Amino acid sequence: MRYISTRGQSPAVGFTDAVLGGLAPDGGLYVPEAWPQFSPAEIRAFAGKPYAEVAAAVIGAFAGDEIAPAILLEMCREAYSTFNHAAVVPLVQLAPEVFLAELFHGPSLAFKDVAMQILARLYDHLLGAEGRVQTILCATSGDTGGAAVEAFRGRKNVKLVALFPQGRISEVQRRFMTTADEANVACLAIKGTFDDCQAIVKEIFGDQVLRQAVDLSGVNSINFARIAAQAVYYFTTAVALGAPERSVSFCVPSGNFGDAFAGYVASRMGLPIARIVAATNANDILARAFEDGRYQRGEVTPTIAPAMDIQAASNFERLYFEAVRRDPVETARAFQAFASAGAIDVPPQALNAMRELFRGVAVSEDEVRRAILVTLNETGQLIDPHTAVAVAALRKVEGLEPPVVVLSTAHPAKFPQDVTAAAGVAPELPRGAANLAKRTERYDRLPADAETIKAYVRAFAET
């Protein structure tokens, strides 16, 4: 299996280099040279299997012969043994033909754990084989950082620097990062938005001297291994609901678009998906792109679903590349224009290709709060604001082919104040996270300045 850049100016690489490199040297994102395929019989055979076995099969399709199947299976078993539910991603029925896929049973109570736990073990295996120590740079809008810290803390082959927007994530989200006391972890509160954090990370990756000096890698959803790992729960949930004999629709809370793009990946591998609804809050760049074809950055609006307060969804570049028939010149032109002007007009043919699978829906803060309350009243389920964005969006969509799976991306206890205000019920932290408030925090505050962050990363990598 070989991986190419969406911008076409970097050589094709294998799975190991794509994972450890994160971002391609030309600034593009890695995608497989060809999409691996599962037959209907192979998909049908996933029914009833342990989650780790399905994960090993799906991720193994992307790893090719670079990781022995038995070793990958053991990594998956170890990764998903950290979850507090035996099913890893259980389904809960909300209504006839409507289900929640609970993605928050991992160590940091968010869907990012599903990918990050296996990614940490992939790094251990791949770096250990090469005798390398890498510096991982991670920008987070709330949940990626906590999941990365939980996965990589104490690992001898990795030093992790996590950037988060100061004052724009919940206290629980922050504490999942900042209470780690291992020496290989550093957390930075950046005086700006998540988009500022993400832009800094991309600029640092573009500094080839620094990138080589600290052996830099990234675990945001720019890393294709994250996408491959997230595609797994599309297979397990769809098969549980009758695939491949019937198609399944998904409604996905969307910020950086990695979770929704993982559904696209599953569909390209042969899973019958009828529709993916990309649900957004007031930061509706994706909803606008799918509805009117203009992908245009706006001002970031703080909401009660902070992990989705994003106006530049990095994985949209992967979908754009596919929609323009894998034209790297057009993709590079478009996203260089977006970086400078903040807007792309999606070509009509490409927009039509996107709309074959995707739909975008934006919801208001009032609709999100109402979705939390109504879901509790009608089902007894307490959901977090991000899941509520998807539930609210689902109420606005007509003609969606059932069954429909709503991806529930975080535990409501990560947002206690907003959930309590909306539902009148205070969510309780699971036992393993109940003492977060008592732990000492450790993090640095820095301006949204790439040169300052570069100096910090270099110094941290050298310690």
C-alpha positions in Angstrom: 0.0 0.0 0.0 1.4 3.4 -1.1 0.4 6.9 -0.1 0.4 10.0 -2.2 0.0 13.7 -1.3 -3.2 15.6 -2.3 -0.9 18.3 -3.7 1.2 15.9 -5.8 4.7 17.4 -5.1 5.9 14.7 -2.6 7.0 11.2 -3.5 4.7 8.2 -2.7 5.5 6.6 0.6 4.6 3.5 2.5 2.3 3.2 5.5 5.1 3.7 8.0 6.3 6.9 6.5 2.7 8.2 6.0 1.9 7.5 9.7 5.2 8.9 11.1 5.3 11.8 8.7 1.7 13.0 9.4 1.6 15.8 6.9 3.2 15.4 3.5 6.3 17.6 2.8 4.5 19.6 0.2 1.9 20.6 2.7 -0.7 18.2 1.3 -2.4 15.3 3.1 -1.6 11.6 2.5 -4.3 9.4 0.9 -3.9 5.8 -0.4 -2.8 5.4 -3.9 -5.8 3.1 -4.4 -8.6 2.4 -2.0 -8.6 -1.1 -0.5 -11.8 -3.1 -1.0 -13.9 -5.4 1.1 -16.4 -7.7 -0.6 -20.0 -8.0 0.7 -19.0 -11.4 2.2 -16.0 -10.0 4.0 -18.2 -7.2 5.4 -20.9 -9.6 6.4 -18.3 -11.7 8.3 -17.6 -8.7 10.7 -21.0 -9.4 12.3 -20.6 -10.4 16.0 -16.8 -10.2 16.0 -14.9 -8.4 18.8 -14.2 -4.7 17.9 -10.5 -5.3 18.0 -10.7 -8.0 15.3 -12.6 -5.7 12.9 -10.2 -2.9 13.7 -7.2 -5.1 12.8 -8.9 -6.1 9.5 -9.7 -2.5 8.5 -6.4 -0.9 9.6 -4.6 -3.9 8.2 -6.0 -3.2 4.8 -4.1 0.2 4.9 -1.0 -1.1 6.5 -0.5 -3.8 3.9 2.5 -6.0 4.5 4.3 -3.4 6.7 2.8 -4.8 10.0 2.3 -8.5 10.5 -1.4 -9.3 11.0 -0.8 -11.0 14.4 1.1 -8.1 15.7 -1.5 -5.6 14.5 -4.3 -7.7 16.1 -2.4 -7.7 19.4 -2.0 -3.9 19.3 -5.7 -3.5 18.6 -6.6 -5.9 21.5 -4.4 -3.9 23.8 -5.7 -0.5 22.6 -9.4 -1.3 23.0 -8.9 -3.1 26.3 -8.6 0.5 27.7 -12.3 1.1 27.0 -14.8 0.7 29.8 -17.4 -0.9 27.6 -16.9 -4.4 26.2 -18.5 -3.5 22.9 -16.0 -0.5 22.6 -18.6 1.4 20.5 -22.1 0.3 21.7 -25.3 1.2 19.9 -28.2 2.8 21.9 -31.6 3.1 20.2 -33.2 6.6 20.4 -36.2 6.0 18.2 -37.5 3.7 15.5 -34.5 3.3 13.0 -32.5 6.0 14.9 -29.4 5.0 17.0 -26.6 6.5 18.9 -23.1 5.1 18.5 -21.4 5.9 21.8 -17.8 6.7 21.0 -16.9 8.1 24.4 -16.1 5.0 26.5 -12.3 5.4 26.2 -9.8 6.9 28.7 -10.5 10.6 27.9 -14.3 10.1 27.3 -14.3 11.3 23.7 -14.3 9.7 20.2 -10.7 10.6 19.7 -9.7 7.8 22.0 -10.9 5.2 19.4 -8.2 6.3 17.0 -5.6 7.7 19.4 -5.2 4.5 21.5 -4.3 2.4 18.5 -2.2 5.2 17.0 0.0 5.3 20.1 0.7 1.6 19.8 1.4 2.0 16.1 4.0 4.7 16.9 5.6 2.5 19.6 5.9 -0.4 17.2 7.1 1.6 14.2 9.5 3.9 16.1 10.8 1.1 18.2 11.7 -0.9 15.1 13.7 2.1 13.8 15.2 3.2 17.2 13.8 6.7 16.8 12.3 9.2 19.2 9.8 11.6 17.6 8.3 14.9 18.6 4.5 14.9 18.0 2.8 18.3 17.6 -0.9 18.4 18.2 -3.5 21.2 17.9 -6.7 20.5 19.7 -10.2 22.2 19.8 -10.8 20.2 23.0 -10.8 16.4 22.7 -7.8 15.5 20.5 -5.4 16.8 23.0 -6.8 14.9 25.9 -6.9 11.7 23.9 -3.3 12.2 22.7 -2.1 12.8 26.2 -3.8 9.8 27.5 -2.5 7.6 24.7 1.2 8.9 24.6 2.0 9.8 28.2 5.0 8.0 29.5 5.9 6.4 26.1 9.7 6.4 25.6 9.7 6.9 21.8 7.5 10.0 21.7 7.6 13.6 23.0 4.2 15.3 22.8 3.4 19.0 22.5 -0.4 19.8 22.6 -1.7 23.3 21.7 -5.2 24.4 22.8 -7.0 27.7 22.5 -6.9 29.4 25.9 -10.3 29.8 27.5 -12.1 28.1 24.6 -12.4 24.6 25.8 -14.2 23.2 28.9 -12.4 22.7 32.2 -12.8 19.0 32.0 -11.3 18.9 28.5 -8.4 21.0 29.6 -7.7 18.9 32.7 -7.5 15.7 30.7 -4.4 17.3 29.1 -2.9 19.5 31.8 -3.0 17.1 34.8 -0.5 14.7 33.1 2.8 14.8 35.0 4.9 12.7 32.6 8.1 14.4 31.3 7.3 13.5 27.7 4.2 15.7 27.6 3.9 19.5 27.3 0.7 21.5 27.0 0.4 25.0 25.7 -2.5 27.4 26.1 -2.5 29.6 23.0 -4.0 33.1 23.2 -6.2 32.6 20.1 -8.7 30.3 18.5 -8.3 26.6 17.4 -7.8 27.8 13.8 -4.8 29.8 15.1 -3.4 26.7 16.8 -4.0 24.6 13.6 -2.4 27.3 11.4 0.7 27.3 13.7 1.0 23.6 13.5 0.8 23.6 9.7 3.4 26.4 9.5 5.8 24.5 11.8 5.3 21.4 9.6 6.3 23.6 6.7 9.6 24.5 8.3 11.7 21.6 6.9 14.8 22.5 9.0 12.9 22.3 12.3 10.9 19.3 11.1 14.0 17.3 10.5 15.8 18.6 13.6 13.1 17.3 16.0 11.8 14.5 13.8 8.3 16.0 13.8 5.1 14.2 13.4 1.4 14.9 13.9 -1.6 13.0 15.3 -4.4 15.4 14.3 -6.7 14.0 11.7 -4.2 15.1 9.1 -2.6 11.8 10.0 -4.3 9.2 7.8 -3.9 6.4 10.4 -6.4 8.4 12.5 -8.9 8.3 9.6 -8.4 4.6 9.0 -9.0 3.8 12.7 -12.2 5.9 12.7 -13.5 4.1 9.7 -13.8 1.0 11.8 -16.9 2.0 13.8 -18.7 2.8 10.5 -18.3 -0.9 9.7 -19.2 -2.3 13.2 -22.3 -0.1 13.5 -23.5 -0.6 10.0 -23.1 -4.4 10.1 -25.0 -4.5 13.5 -27.9 -2.8 11.7 -27.9 -5.1 8.7 -25.1 -4.1 6.3 -24.2 -5.1 3.7 -27.8 -6.2 2.9 -29.0 -2.7 3.7 -27.5 0.8 3.5 -27.1 2.9 6.6 -27.1 6.7 7.0 -24.9 8.6 9.5 -25.3 12.0 11.1 -21.9 13.3 12.3 -21.0 16.3 14.5 -18.4 18.0 12.2 -15.6 20.3 13.0 -12.3 19.3 11.4 -14.2 16.8 9.2 -12.1 13.8 10.1 -14.9 11.8 11.6 -17.2 12.4 8.6 -14.4 11.8 6.1 -13.8 8.4 7.8 -17.3 7.5 6.7 -16.4 8.4 3.1 -13.4 6.1 3.5 -15.6 3.2 4.7 -17.9 3.8 1.7 -14.9 3.7 -0.7 -13.9 0.4 0.9 -17.3 -1.1 0.0 -19.6 -0.3 3.0 -23.1 0.7 1.7 -23.7 4.1 3.2 -26.7 6.0 1.9 -25.9 9.4 3.3 -23.6 11.2 5.7 -25.0 14.4 7.2 -22.2 16.8 8.3 -23.8 18.6 11.2 -22.3 21.9 12.3 -23.0 24.6 14.9 -22.7 28.3 14.1 -19.3 27.7 12.7 -20.9 26.4 9.5 -18.1 26.4 6.9 -18.8 22.8 6.0 -22.6 23.1 5.9 -22.2 26.1 3.6 -19.7 24.3 1.4 -22.1 21.4 0.8 -25.1 23.5 0.3 -23.9 26.3 -1.9 -20.5 25.2 -3.1 -18.5 28.0 -1.4 -16.0 26.9 1.2 -15.3 30.3 2.9 -13.7 31.0 6.2 -15.6 33.2 8.7 -15.0 34.4 12.2 -14.9 31.7 14.8 -18.0 31.9 17.0 -17.6 30.4 20.5 -20.4 27.9 21.2 -21.3 25.3 23.8 -19.8 22.7 21.4 -16.3 24.1 21.4 -14.6 21.2 19.6 -16.6 22.2 16.6 -15.7 25.9 16.7 -13.6 25.7 13.6 -13.6 27.7 10.3 -11.0 25.7 8.4 -11.7 21.9 8.3 -8.4 20.3 7.3 -9.9 17.0 6.0 -12.0 18.9 3.5 -8.8 18.9 1.3 -8.9 15.1 1.1 -12.5 15.1 -0.1 -11.8 18.0 -2.5 -8.9 15.9 -4.0 -11.2 13.0 -4.5 -14.0 15.1 -5.9 -11.8 16.8 -8.5 -10.8 13.3 -9.7 -7.6 13.3 -7.8 -6.1 16.3 -9.6 -3.2 17.4 -7.4 -2.6 20.6 -9.3 -6.2 21.8 -8.9 -6.1 20.7 -5.2 -2.9 22.6 -4.5 -4.2 25.7 -6.3 -7.4 25.6 -4.3 -5.9 25.2 -0.9 -3.1 27.7 -1.5 -5.9 30.1 -2.5 -7.8 29.3 0.7 -4.7 29.9 2.8 -4.3 33.4 1.4 -7.8 34.5 0.5 -9.9 32.3 2.9 -12.3 31.0 0.2 -12.7 28.3 -2.4 -15.5 28.0 -5.0 -15.9 24.2 -5.4 -16.2 23.4 -9.2 -19.8 22.3 -10.0 -18.8 18.8 -11.1 -16.8 18.3 -7.8 -19.7 19.6 -5.8 -22.1 17.2 -7.4 -19.7 14.4 -6.6 -19.6 15.5 -2.9 -23.3 15.7 -2.7 -23.7 12.1 -3.8 -22.8 11.1 -0.2 -22.7 14.3 1.9 -25.2 16.8 3.1 -24.4 19.8 5.3 -26.8 21.1 8.0 -26.1 23.9 10.5 -28.0 24.4 13.8 -28.3 27.2 16.3 -27.3 27.3 19.9 -31.0 27.2 20.9 -31.6 24.1 18.8 -28.6 22.4 20.4 -29.9 23.1 23.9 -33.3 22.0 23.0 -31.9 18.8 21.5 -30.3 18.0 24.9 -33.5 18.5 26.8 -35.8 16.8 24.3 -33.5 13.7 24.0 -33.5 13.4 27.8 -37.2 13.7 28.1 -38.0 11.4 25.2 -35.4 8.7 25.7 -33.8 9.1 29.1 -30.4 9.6 27.4 -28.2 12.6 28.5 -26.1 13.8 25.6 -23.3 16.3 25.3 -23.5 19.5 23.2 -21.6 18.0 20.2 -23.9 15.0 20.0 -26.8 17.4 20.3 -25.6 19.3 17.2 -26.1 16.1 15.3 -29.4 15.2 16.9 -30.7 18.7 16.2 -29.5 18.5 12.6 -31.2 15.2 12.1 -34.5 16.8 13.0 -34.1 19.2 10.1 -33.3 16.7 7.5 -36.0 15.2 5.4 -35.9 12.0 3.3 -32.9 10.4 5.0 -32.8 6.7 4.3 -33.0 4.7 7.5 -31.6 3.3 9.7 -29.7 6.4 10.9 -26.7 6.4 13.2 -25.9 9.5 15.2 -22.2 9.5 16.2 -22.1 10.5 19.9 -18.7 12.0 20.2 -18.2 12.9 23.9 -19.5 12.0 27.3 -21.8 14.7 28.7 -19.7 15.0 31.8 -17.0 16.8 29.8 -19.4 19.7 29.6 -21.2 19.8 32.9 -22.2 23.4 33.1 -23.8 23.6 29.6 -25.5 20.2 29.9 -26.9 21.0 33.3 -28.1 24.4 32.1 -29.9 22.8 29.1 -31.3 19.6 30.7 -31.6 20.5 34.4 -29.6 17.4 35.2 -26.0 17.3 36.1 -23.9 14.6 34.4 -21.6 12.5 36.5 -18.0 11.8 35.6 -17.3 8.0 35.3 -15.3 6.7 38.3 -11.9 6.7 36.4 -12.1 10.4 35.8 -13.9 11.5 39.0 -10.7 12.9 40.6 -9.6 15.1 37.7 -10.6 18.3 39.7 -8.1 17.3 42.5 -5.1 16.9 40.2 -2.5 19.6 39.8 -2.4 21.2 36.3 0.8 21.9 34.4 0.8 24.0 31.2 2.4 27.1 29.7 0.7 30.1 28.2 2.0 31.4 24.9 0.9 33.9 22.2 -0.4 32.7 18.8 3.0 33.2 17.2 4.6 30.5 15.2 8.2 31.5 15.8 7.6 31.5 19.6 6.0 28.0 19.4 8.9 26.8 17.2 11.4 27.8 19.8 9.4 26.1 22.5 9.1 22.8 20.5 12.8 22.8 19.7 13.8 23.3 23.3 11.3 20.7 24.6 12.6 18.1 22.0 16.1 18.6 23.2 15.4 18.1 26.9 
